[in-house]
């Protein structure tokens, strides 16, 4: 269970690709 709030915002801004992957993973976990 990865919580987007737990991830440091700097890390998301640092890697836009990672942000997309994280968003996809979050969507998969929600379903």
mmCIF entry with sequence, helices, sheets and N, C-alpha, C, O atoms, coordinates in Angstrom:
data_MODEL
# 
_entry.id   MODEL 
# 
_entity.id                         1 
_entity.type                       polymer 
_entity.pdbx_number_of_molecules   1 
# 
_entity_poly.entity_id                      1 
_entity_poly.type                           'polypeptide(L)' 
_entity_poly.nstd_linkage                   no 
_entity_poly.nstd_monomer                   no 
_entity_poly.pdbx_seq_one_letter_code       
;(UNK)(UNK)(UNK)(UNK)(UNK)(UNK)(UNK)(UNK)(UNK)(UNK)(UNK)(UNK)(UNK)(UNK)(UNK)(UNK)
(UNK)(UNK)(UNK)(UNK)(UNK)(UNK)(UNK)(UNK)(UNK)(UNK)(UNK)(UNK)(UNK)(UNK)(UNK)
;
_entity_poly.pdbx_seq_one_letter_code_can   XXXXXXXXXXXXXXXXXXXXXXXXXXXXXXX 
_entity_poly.pdbx_strand_id                 A 
# 
loop_
_entity_poly_seq.entity_id 
_entity_poly_seq.num 
_entity_poly_seq.mon_id 
_entity_poly_seq.hetero 
1 1  UNK n 
1 2  UNK n 
1 3  UNK n 
1 4  UNK n 
1 5  UNK n 
1 6  UNK n 
1 7  UNK n 
1 8  UNK n 
1 9  UNK n 
1 10 UNK n 
1 11 UNK n 
1 12 UNK n 
1 13 UNK n 
1 14 UNK n 
1 15 UNK n 
1 16 UNK n 
1 17 UNK n 
1 18 UNK n 
1 19 UNK n 
1 20 UNK n 
1 21 UNK n 
1 22 UNK n 
1 23 UNK n 
1 24 UNK n 
1 25 UNK n 
1 26 UNK n 
1 27 UNK n 
1 28 UNK n 
1 29 UNK n 
1 30 UNK n 
1 31 UNK n 
# 
_struct_asym.id          A 
_struct_asym.entity_id   1 
# 
loop_
_struct_conf.conf_type_id 
_struct_conf.id 
_struct_conf.pdbx_PDB_helix_id 
_struct_conf.beg_label_comp_id 
_struct_conf.beg_label_asym_id 
_struct_conf.beg_label_seq_id 
_struct_conf.pdbx_beg_PDB_ins_code 
_struct_conf.end_label_comp_id 
_struct_conf.end_label_asym_id 
_struct_conf.end_label_seq_id 
_struct_conf.pdbx_end_PDB_ins_code 
_struct_conf.beg_auth_comp_id 
_struct_conf.beg_auth_asym_id 
_struct_conf.beg_auth_seq_id 
_struct_conf.end_auth_comp_id 
_struct_conf.end_auth_asym_id 
_struct_conf.end_auth_seq_id 
_struct_conf.pdbx_PDB_helix_class 
_struct_conf.details 
_struct_conf.pdbx_PDB_helix_length 
HELX_P HELX_P1 AA1 UNK A 9  ? UNK A 14 ? UNK A 9  UNK A 14 1 ? 6  
HELX_P HELX_P2 AA2 UNK A 16 ? UNK A 30 ? UNK A 16 UNK A 30 1 ? 15 
# 
_struct_conf_type.id          HELX_P 
_struct_conf_type.criteria    ? 
_struct_conf_type.reference   ? 
# 
loop_
_atom_site.group_PDB 
_atom_site.id 
_atom_site.type_symbol 
_atom_site.label_atom_id 
_atom_site.label_alt_id 
_atom_site.label_comp_id 
_atom_site.label_asym_id 
_atom_site.label_entity_id 
_atom_site.label_seq_id 
_atom_site.pdbx_PDB_ins_code 
_atom_site.Cartn_x 
_atom_site.Cartn_y 
_atom_site.Cartn_z 
_atom_site.occupancy 
_atom_site.B_iso_or_equiv 
_atom_site.pdbx_formal_charge 
_atom_site.auth_seq_id 
_atom_site.auth_comp_id 
_atom_site.auth_asym_id 
_atom_site.auth_atom_id 
_atom_site.pdbx_PDB_model_num 
ATOM 1   N N  . UNK A 1 1  ? 0.844   -1.207 0.000   1.00 0.00 ? 1  UNK A N  1 
ATOM 2   C CA . UNK A 1 1  ? 0.000   0.000  0.000   1.00 0.00 ? 1  UNK A CA 1 
ATOM 3   C C  . UNK A 1 1  ? 0.878   1.256  0.000   1.00 0.00 ? 1  UNK A C  1 
ATOM 4   O O  . UNK A 1 1  ? 1.350   1.684  1.054   1.00 0.00 ? 1  UNK A O  1 
ATOM 5   N N  . UNK A 1 2  ? 1.093   1.833  -1.155  1.00 0.00 ? 2  UNK A N  1 
ATOM 6   C CA . UNK A 1 2  ? 1.901   3.051  -1.213  1.00 0.00 ? 2  UNK A CA 1 
ATOM 7   C C  . UNK A 1 2  ? 0.999   4.269  -1.135  1.00 0.00 ? 2  UNK A C  1 
ATOM 8   O O  . UNK A 1 2  ? 0.096   4.432  -1.956  1.00 0.00 ? 2  UNK A O  1 
ATOM 9   N N  . UNK A 1 3  ? 1.238   5.119  -0.159  1.00 0.00 ? 3  UNK A N  1 
ATOM 10  C CA . UNK A 1 3  ? 0.424   6.323  -0.011  1.00 0.00 ? 3  UNK A CA 1 
ATOM 11  C C  . UNK A 1 3  ? 1.119   7.499  -0.692  1.00 0.00 ? 3  UNK A C  1 
ATOM 12  O O  . UNK A 1 3  ? 2.248   7.837  -0.338  1.00 0.00 ? 3  UNK A O  1 
ATOM 13  N N  . UNK A 1 4  ? 0.461   8.124  -1.662  1.00 0.00 ? 4  UNK A N  1 
ATOM 14  C CA . UNK A 1 4  ? 1.081   9.255  -2.376  1.00 0.00 ? 4  UNK A CA 1 
ATOM 15  C C  . UNK A 1 4  ? 1.465   10.384 -1.425  1.00 0.00 ? 4  UNK A C  1 
ATOM 16  O O  . UNK A 1 4  ? 2.430   11.107 -1.674  1.00 0.00 ? 4  UNK A O  1 
ATOM 17  N N  . UNK A 1 5  ? 0.714   10.536 -0.339  1.00 0.00 ? 5  UNK A N  1 
ATOM 18  C CA . UNK A 1 5  ? 1.011   11.593 0.636   1.00 0.00 ? 5  UNK A CA 1 
ATOM 19  C C  . UNK A 1 5  ? 2.324   11.291 1.357   1.00 0.00 ? 5  UNK A C  1 
ATOM 20  O O  . UNK A 1 5  ? 3.025   12.204 1.795   1.00 0.00 ? 5  UNK A O  1 
ATOM 21  N N  . UNK A 1 6  ? 2.650   10.006 1.477   1.00 0.00 ? 6  UNK A N  1 
ATOM 22  C CA . UNK A 1 6  ? 3.868   9.616  2.195   1.00 0.00 ? 6  UNK A CA 1 
ATOM 23  C C  . UNK A 1 6  ? 5.107   9.928  1.353   1.00 0.00 ? 6  UNK A C  1 
ATOM 24  O O  . UNK A 1 6  ? 6.171   10.220 1.899   1.00 0.00 ? 6  UNK A O  1 
ATOM 25  N N  . UNK A 1 7  ? 4.972   9.866  0.035   1.00 0.00 ? 7  UNK A N  1 
ATOM 26  C CA . UNK A 1 7  ? 6.120   10.127 -0.833  1.00 0.00 ? 7  UNK A CA 1 
ATOM 27  C C  . UNK A 1 7  ? 6.470   11.608 -0.814  1.00 0.00 ? 7  UNK A C  1 
ATOM 28  O O  . UNK A 1 7  ? 5.580   12.456 -0.874  1.00 0.00 ? 7  UNK A O  1 
ATOM 29  N N  . UNK A 1 8  ? 7.753   11.925 -0.731  1.00 0.00 ? 8  UNK A N  1 
ATOM 30  C CA . UNK A 1 8  ? 8.195   13.326 -0.714  1.00 0.00 ? 8  UNK A CA 1 
ATOM 31  C C  . UNK A 1 8  ? 7.845   14.019 -2.028  1.00 0.00 ? 8  UNK A C  1 
ATOM 32  O O  . UNK A 1 8  ? 8.115   13.474 -3.098  1.00 0.00 ? 8  UNK A O  1 
ATOM 33  N N  . UNK A 1 9  ? 7.249   15.206 -1.968  1.00 0.00 ? 9  UNK A N  1 
ATOM 34  C CA . UNK A 1 9  ? 6.852   15.927 -3.187  1.00 0.00 ? 9  UNK A CA 1 
ATOM 35  C C  . UNK A 1 9  ? 8.051   16.251 -4.069  1.00 0.00 ? 9  UNK A C  1 
ATOM 36  O O  . UNK A 1 9  ? 7.929   16.310 -5.292  1.00 0.00 ? 9  UNK A O  1 
ATOM 37  N N  . UNK A 1 10 ? 9.202   16.459 -3.452  1.00 0.00 ? 10 UNK A N  1 
ATOM 38  C CA . UNK A 1 10 ? 10.406  16.769 -4.227  1.00 0.00 ? 10 UNK A CA 1 
ATOM 39  C C  . UNK A 1 10 ? 10.745  15.606 -5.157  1.00 0.00 ? 10 UNK A C  1 
ATOM 40  O O  . UNK A 1 10 ? 11.217  15.806 -6.276  1.00 0.00 ? 10 UNK A O  1 
ATOM 41  N N  . UNK A 1 11 ? 10.500  14.398 -4.678  1.00 0.00 ? 11 UNK A N  1 
ATOM 42  C CA . UNK A 1 11 ? 10.818  13.223 -5.495  1.00 0.00 ? 11 UNK A CA 1 
ATOM 43  C C  . UNK A 1 11 ? 9.900   13.176 -6.716  1.00 0.00 ? 11 UNK A C  1 
ATOM 44  O O  . UNK A 1 11 ? 10.340  12.833 -7.813  1.00 0.00 ? 11 UNK A O  1 
ATOM 45  N N  . UNK A 1 12 ? 8.641   13.517 -6.527  1.00 0.00 ? 12 UNK A N  1 
ATOM 46  C CA . UNK A 1 12 ? 7.697   13.513 -7.652  1.00 0.00 ? 12 UNK A CA 1 
ATOM 47  C C  . UNK A 1 12 ? 8.119   14.549 -8.689  1.00 0.00 ? 12 UNK A C  1 
ATOM 48  O O  . UNK A 1 12 ? 8.147   14.261 -9.886  1.00 0.00 ? 12 UNK A O  1 
ATOM 49  N N  . UNK A 1 13 ? 8.448   15.760 -8.226  1.00 0.00 ? 13 UNK A N  1 
ATOM 50  C CA . UNK A 1 13 ? 8.834   16.825 -9.151  1.00 0.00 ? 13 UNK A CA 1 
ATOM 51  C C  . UNK A 1 13 ? 10.160  16.493 -9.820  1.00 0.00 ? 13 UNK A C  1 
ATOM 52  O O  . UNK A 1 13 ? 10.417  16.901 -10.953 1.00 0.00 ? 13 UNK A O  1 
ATOM 53  N N  . UNK A 1 14 ? 10.999  15.749 -9.108  1.00 0.00 ? 14 UNK A N  1 
ATOM 54  C CA . UNK A 1 14 ? 12.314  15.412 -9.642  1.00 0.00 ? 14 UNK A CA 1 
ATOM 55  C C  . UNK A 1 14 ? 12.192  14.474 -10.844 1.00 0.00 ? 14 UNK A C  1 
ATOM 56  O O  . UNK A 1 14 ? 12.962  14.572 -11.800 1.00 0.00 ? 14 UNK A O  1 
ATOM 57  N N  . UNK A 1 15 ? 11.221  13.571 -10.785 1.00 0.00 ? 15 UNK A N  1 
ATOM 58  C CA . UNK A 1 15 ? 11.089  12.600 -11.869 1.00 0.00 ? 15 UNK A CA 1 
ATOM 59  C C  . UNK A 1 15 ? 9.636   12.506 -12.331 1.00 0.00 ? 15 UNK A C  1 
ATOM 60  O O  . UNK A 1 15 ? 8.839   11.799 -11.715 1.00 0.00 ? 15 UNK A O  1 
ATOM 61  N N  . UNK A 1 16 ? 9.281   13.213 -13.414 1.00 0.00 ? 16 UNK A N  1 
ATOM 62  C CA . UNK A 1 16 ? 7.903   13.172 -13.921 1.00 0.00 ? 16 UNK A CA 1 
ATOM 63  C C  . UNK A 1 16 ? 7.489   11.766 -14.324 1.00 0.00 ? 16 UNK A C  1 
ATOM 64  O O  . UNK A 1 16 ? 6.319   11.399 -14.207 1.00 0.00 ? 16 UNK A O  1 
ATOM 65  N N  . UNK A 1 17 ? 8.451   10.978 -14.799 1.00 0.00 ? 17 UNK A N  1 
ATOM 66  C CA . UNK A 1 17 ? 8.135   9.599  -15.191 1.00 0.00 ? 17 UNK A CA 1 
ATOM 67  C C  . UNK A 1 17 ? 7.713   8.794  -13.981 1.00 0.00 ? 17 UNK A C  1 
ATOM 68  O O  . UNK A 1 17 ? 6.781   7.992  -14.051 1.00 0.00 ? 17 UNK A O  1 
ATOM 69  N N  . UNK A 1 18 ? 8.398   9.009  -12.875 1.00 0.00 ? 18 UNK A N  1 
ATOM 70  C CA . UNK A 1 18 ? 8.066   8.288  -11.646 1.00 0.00 ? 18 UNK A CA 1 
ATOM 71  C C  . UNK A 1 18 ? 6.671   8.677  -11.181 1.00 0.00 ? 18 UNK A C  1 
ATOM 72  O O  . UNK A 1 18 ? 5.927   7.850  -10.653 1.00 0.00 ? 18 UNK A O  1 
ATOM 73  N N  . UNK A 1 19 ? 6.329   9.932  -11.379 1.00 0.00 ? 19 UNK A N  1 
ATOM 74  C CA . UNK A 1 19 ? 5.007   10.411 -10.978 1.00 0.00 ? 19 UNK A CA 1 
ATOM 75  C C  . UNK A 1 19 ? 3.923   9.673  -11.771 1.00 0.00 ? 19 UNK A C  1 
ATOM 76  O O  . UNK A 1 19 ? 2.889   9.301  -11.216 1.00 0.00 ? 19 UNK A O  1 
ATOM 77  N N  . UNK A 1 20 ? 4.162   9.466  -13.052 1.00 0.00 ? 20 UNK A N  1 
ATOM 78  C CA . UNK A 1 20 ? 3.198   8.758  -13.888 1.00 0.00 ? 20 UNK A CA 1 
ATOM 79  C C  . UNK A 1 20 ? 3.067   7.312  -13.428 1.00 0.00 ? 20 UNK A C  1 
ATOM 80  O O  . UNK A 1 20 ? 1.964   6.771  -13.355 1.00 0.00 ? 20 UNK A O  1 
ATOM 81  N N  . UNK A 1 21 ? 4.198   6.695  -13.120 1.00 0.00 ? 21 UNK A N  1 
ATOM 82  C CA . UNK A 1 21 ? 4.180   5.303  -12.657 1.00 0.00 ? 21 UNK A CA 1 
ATOM 83  C C  . UNK A 1 21 ? 3.466   5.208  -11.314 1.00 0.00 ? 21 UNK A C  1 
ATOM 84  O O  . UNK A 1 21 ? 2.688   4.283  -11.080 1.00 0.00 ? 21 UNK A O  1 
ATOM 85  N N  . UNK A 1 22 ? 3.735   6.167  -10.436 1.00 0.00 ? 22 UNK A N  1 
ATOM 86  C CA . UNK A 1 22 ? 3.111   6.170  -9.120  1.00 0.00 ? 22 UNK A CA 1 
ATOM 87  C C  . UNK A 1 22 ? 1.607   6.336  -9.265  1.00 0.00 ? 22 UNK A C  1 
ATOM 88  O O  . UNK A 1 22 ? 0.834   5.696  -8.552  1.00 0.00 ? 22 UNK A O  1 
ATOM 89  N N  . UNK A 1 23 ? 1.192   7.200  -10.192 1.00 0.00 ? 23 UNK A N  1 
ATOM 90  C CA . UNK A 1 23 ? -0.236  7.434  -10.399 1.00 0.00 ? 23 UNK A CA 1 
ATOM 91  C C  . UNK A 1 23 ? -0.893  6.156  -10.913 1.00 0.00 ? 23 UNK A C  1 
ATOM 92  O O  . UNK A 1 23 ? -1.991  5.806  -10.478 1.00 0.00 ? 23 UNK A O  1 
ATOM 93  N N  . UNK A 1 24 ? -0.238  5.465  -11.824 1.00 0.00 ? 24 UNK A N  1 
ATOM 94  C CA . UNK A 1 24 ? -0.777  4.217  -12.361 1.00 0.00 ? 24 UNK A CA 1 
ATOM 95  C C  . UNK A 1 24 ? -0.859  3.167  -11.264 1.00 0.00 ? 24 UNK A C  1 
ATOM 96  O O  . UNK A 1 24 ? -1.851  2.446  -11.164 1.00 0.00 ? 24 UNK A O  1 
ATOM 97  N N  . UNK A 1 25 ? 0.181   3.079  -10.441 1.00 0.00 ? 25 UNK A N  1 
ATOM 98  C CA . UNK A 1 25 ? 0.193   2.103  -9.349  1.00 0.00 ? 25 UNK A CA 1 
ATOM 99  C C  . UNK A 1 25 ? -0.922  2.414  -8.363  1.00 0.00 ? 25 UNK A C  1 
ATOM 100 O O  . UNK A 1 25 ? -1.578  1.505  -7.854  1.00 0.00 ? 25 UNK A O  1 
ATOM 101 N N  . UNK A 1 26 ? -1.137  3.693  -8.092  1.00 0.00 ? 26 UNK A N  1 
ATOM 102 C CA . UNK A 1 26 ? -2.186  4.087  -7.160  1.00 0.00 ? 26 UNK A CA 1 
ATOM 103 C C  . UNK A 1 26 ? -3.552  3.683  -7.713  1.00 0.00 ? 26 UNK A C  1 
ATOM 104 O O  . UNK A 1 26 ? -4.424  3.229  -6.972  1.00 0.00 ? 26 UNK A O  1 
ATOM 105 N N  . UNK A 1 27 ? -3.725  3.854  -9.019  1.00 0.00 ? 27 UNK A N  1 
ATOM 106 C CA . UNK A 1 27 ? -4.998  3.490  -9.638  1.00 0.00 ? 27 UNK A CA 1 
ATOM 107 C C  . UNK A 1 27 ? -5.221  1.984  -9.528  1.00 0.00 ? 27 UNK A C  1 
ATOM 108 O O  . UNK A 1 27 ? -6.337  1.532  -9.275  1.00 0.00 ? 27 UNK A O  1 
ATOM 109 N N  . UNK A 1 28 ? -4.151  1.211  -9.719  1.00 0.00 ? 28 UNK A N  1 
ATOM 110 C CA . UNK A 1 28 ? -4.261  -0.249 -9.635  1.00 0.00 ? 28 UNK A CA 1 
ATOM 111 C C  . UNK A 1 28 ? -4.609  -0.668 -8.211  1.00 0.00 ? 28 UNK A C  1 
ATOM 112 O O  . UNK A 1 28 ? -5.418  -1.573 -8.004  1.00 0.00 ? 28 UNK A O  1 
ATOM 113 N N  . UNK A 1 29 ? -4.002  -0.015 -7.242  1.00 0.00 ? 29 UNK A N  1 
ATOM 114 C CA . UNK A 1 29 ? -4.264  -0.380 -5.844  1.00 0.00 ? 29 UNK A CA 1 
ATOM 115 C C  . UNK A 1 29 ? -5.678  0.012  -5.431  1.00 0.00 ? 29 UNK A C  1 
ATOM 116 O O  . UNK A 1 29 ? -6.293  -0.655 -4.599  1.00 0.00 ? 29 UNK A O  1 
ATOM 117 N N  . UNK A 1 30 ? -6.190  1.087  -6.012  1.00 0.00 ? 30 UNK A N  1 
ATOM 118 C CA . UNK A 1 30 ? -7.543  1.533  -5.659  1.00 0.00 ? 30 UNK A CA 1 
ATOM 119 C C  . UNK A 1 30 ? -8.584  0.536  -6.156  1.00 0.00 ? 30 UNK A C  1 
ATOM 120 O O  . UNK A 1 30 ? -9.601  0.324  -5.495  1.00 0.00 ? 30 UNK A O  1 
ATOM 121 N N  . UNK A 1 31 ? -8.344  -0.072 -7.299  1.00 0.00 ? 31 UNK A N  1 
ATOM 122 C CA . UNK A 1 31 ? -9.326  -0.995 -7.866  1.00 0.00 ? 31 UNK A CA 1 
ATOM 123 C C  . UNK A 1 31 ? -9.359  -2.289 -7.075  1.00 0.00 ? 31 UNK A C  1 
ATOM 124 O O  . UNK A 1 31 ? -10.128 -3.193 -7.402  1.00 0.00 ? 31 UNK A O  1 
# 
